[in-house]
Amino acid sequence: MTNAPTSPAPRPAPQPRSAFRAFRSISTRWADNDVYGHVNNVVYYSWFDTAVNAHLIEQGVLDIHAGETIGLVIETQCNYFAPLAFPQTVEAGIRVARLGSSSVRYEVGLFAQGEALCAAAGHFVHVYVDRTTRRPVPVPEGLRTVLQALVVSG
């Protein structure tokens, strides 16, 4: 038996704004830039958290201080297409690619203000757990309703 060479997976491409369901503006900070003159890659992950969690808080379905259910990140990934740098405003588009019984796959596109295609795109998966026991629980109904408005198909 021989191992036939396999083609590498196609590189993801930047996506348009229309691929996302909700947006949040985020100001870059002086400290976000690295020595190469653009935002350091680790900052993008904080923007993912900021965009999604702020949306959930504003929708009244996430209480970070006293809620019984919390989301724990179990997977995250990002692809970079164009640099972002201070001083720019970033517009984070969010959507839900998969809504399971206790988990959610959020996808985020980071756009330079006014640009048609994202400069970076990634995802993270939250598993919703009981705050005290840290055991998985069903996504609460109010949260599920908000998340369903963010779902994209395909």
C-alpha positions as CSV (number, residue, x, y, z in Angstrom):
1,M,0.0,0.0,0.0
2,T,1.4,3.4,-0.9
3,N,0.6,6.7,0.5
4,A,-0.6,8.9,-2.3
5,P,0.3,12.5,-2.0
6,T,-2.6,14.6,-0.9
7,S,-3.3,18.2,-1.9
8,P,-3.1,20.7,0.9
9,A,-6.4,22.2,1.9
10,P,-7.2,25.4,0.2
11,R,-6.2,28.5,2.1
12,P,-9.2,30.3,3.6
13,A,-10.1,33.5,1.8
14,P,-11.2,36.9,3.3
15,Q,-15.0,37.1,3.7
16,P,-17.4,40.0,3.0
17,R,-19.4,41.8,5.6
18,S,-22.6,40.2,4.4
19,A,-21.3,36.9,5.8
20,F,-21.8,38.2,9.4
21,R,-24.9,38.9,11.4
22,A,-23.9,41.5,14.0
23,F,-21.0,44.1,14.2
24,R,-19.1,45.8,17.0
25,S,-16.5,48.6,16.6
26,I,-13.3,48.2,18.6
27,S,-10.6,50.9,18.9
28,T,-7.1,49.8,18.5
29,R,-4.7,50.9,21.2
30,W,-1.1,52.0,21.0
31,A,0.0,48.9,22.9
32,D,-1.7,46.6,20.3
33,N,1.1,47.2,17.8
34,D,4.2,45.1,17.9
35,V,7.7,45.9,16.7
36,Y,6.8,45.2,13.1
37,G,4.3,48.1,13.1
38,H,1.0,46.1,13.1
39,V,-1.3,44.6,15.6
40,N,0.2,41.6,17.3
41,N,-1.6,38.3,16.6
42,V,-2.6,37.6,20.2
43,V,-4.7,40.8,20.2
44,Y,-7.0,39.4,17.6
45,Y,-8.1,36.7,20.0
46,S,-9.0,39.3,22.6
47,W,-11.1,41.0,20.0
48,F,-13.0,37.8,19.3
49,D,-13.9,37.6,23.0
50,T,-14.8,41.3,23.2
51,A,-17.1,41.2,20.2
52,V,-19.0,38.0,21.2
53,N,-19.2,38.6,24.9
54,A,-20.2,42.3,24.6
55,H,-23.0,41.3,22.2
56,L,-24.3,38.7,24.6
57,I,-24.1,41.2,27.5
58,E,-25.9,43.8,25.5
59,Q,-28.6,41.3,24.6
60,G,-29.1,40.5,28.3
61,V,-28.2,36.9,28.1
62,L,-24.7,36.9,29.7
63,D,-24.1,37.9,33.3
64,I,-20.4,37.6,33.8
65,H,-20.6,38.2,37.5
66,A,-23.5,36.2,38.7
67,G,-24.8,34.0,35.9
68,E,-25.3,30.4,36.6
69,T,-24.0,29.4,33.2
70,I,-20.7,30.4,31.7
71,G,-19.0,29.7,28.4
72,L,-15.5,28.1,28.4
73,V,-13.4,28.3,25.3
74,I,-12.3,24.8,24.1
75,E,-11.0,25.6,20.7
76,T,-9.8,28.7,18.8
77,Q,-8.2,29.5,15.5
78,C,-7.5,32.6,13.3
79,N,-6.4,33.3,9.7
80,Y,-4.8,36.6,8.8
81,F,-5.3,38.3,5.4
82,A,-4.2,41.9,5.8
83,P,-2.5,43.8,8.6
84,L,-4.3,46.1,11.1
85,A,-2.5,48.7,13.1
86,F,-3.0,51.6,15.6
87,P,-4.6,54.0,15.0
88,Q,-7.5,52.2,13.3
89,T,-11.0,51.2,14.2
90,V,-11.7,47.5,13.8
91,E,-15.2,46.4,13.0
92,A,-15.8,42.8,14.3
93,G,-18.5,40.8,12.5
94,I,-19.9,37.8,14.4
95,R,-22.0,34.9,13.5
96,V,-22.8,31.4,14.8
97,A,-21.8,28.5,12.6
98,R,-23.0,25.7,14.9
99,L,-25.4,25.8,17.8
100,G,-25.4,22.5,19.7
101,S,-27.0,21.4,22.9
102,S,-24.3,22.7,25.1
103,S,-21.8,24.3,22.7
104,V,-21.5,27.1,20.2
105,R,-19.1,27.7,17.4
106,Y,-18.7,31.5,17.0
107,E,-17.0,32.9,13.9
108,V,-15.6,36.4,13.8
109,G,-14.4,38.5,10.9
110,L,-12.2,41.5,11.7
111,F,-12.5,44.4,9.3
112,A,-10.6,47.6,9.0
113,Q,-13.2,50.3,9.3
114,G,-15.1,50.6,6.0
115,E,-13.3,47.8,4.2
116,A,-15.4,45.3,2.3
117,L,-13.4,42.2,3.1
118,C,-12.1,41.0,6.5
119,A,-8.4,41.4,7.4
120,A,-8.7,38.3,9.6
121,A,-11.2,35.6,10.3
122,G,-11.4,33.0,13.0
123,H,-13.6,31.0,15.3
124,F,-13.8,29.8,18.8
125,V,-16.0,27.2,20.5
126,H,-17.7,27.8,23.8
127,V,-19.0,24.9,25.9
128,Y,-21.5,26.2,28.3
129,V,-21.1,24.9,31.8
130,D,-22.5,25.3,35.3
131,R,-20.4,28.1,37.0
132,T,-19.9,26.0,40.1
133,T,-19.4,22.5,38.9
134,R,-17.9,23.3,35.5
135,R,-19.9,20.5,34.0
136,P,-21.6,21.0,30.6
137,V,-25.2,22.2,30.7
138,P,-27.7,22.9,27.9
139,V,-27.5,26.4,26.4
140,P,-30.1,28.4,28.3
141,E,-33.2,29.2,26.3
142,G,-32.7,33.0,26.3
143,L,-29.2,32.7,25.1
144,R,-30.2,30.1,22.5
145,T,-32.8,32.6,21.1
146,V,-30.1,35.3,20.8
147,L,-27.7,32.9,19.2
148,Q,-30.2,31.6,16.7
149,A,-30.4,35.2,15.3
150,L,-26.7,34.9,14.5
151,V,-26.8,31.5,12.9
152,V,-25.6,31.2,9.3
153,S,-26.1,28.1,7.1
154,G,-23.5,26.5,4.9
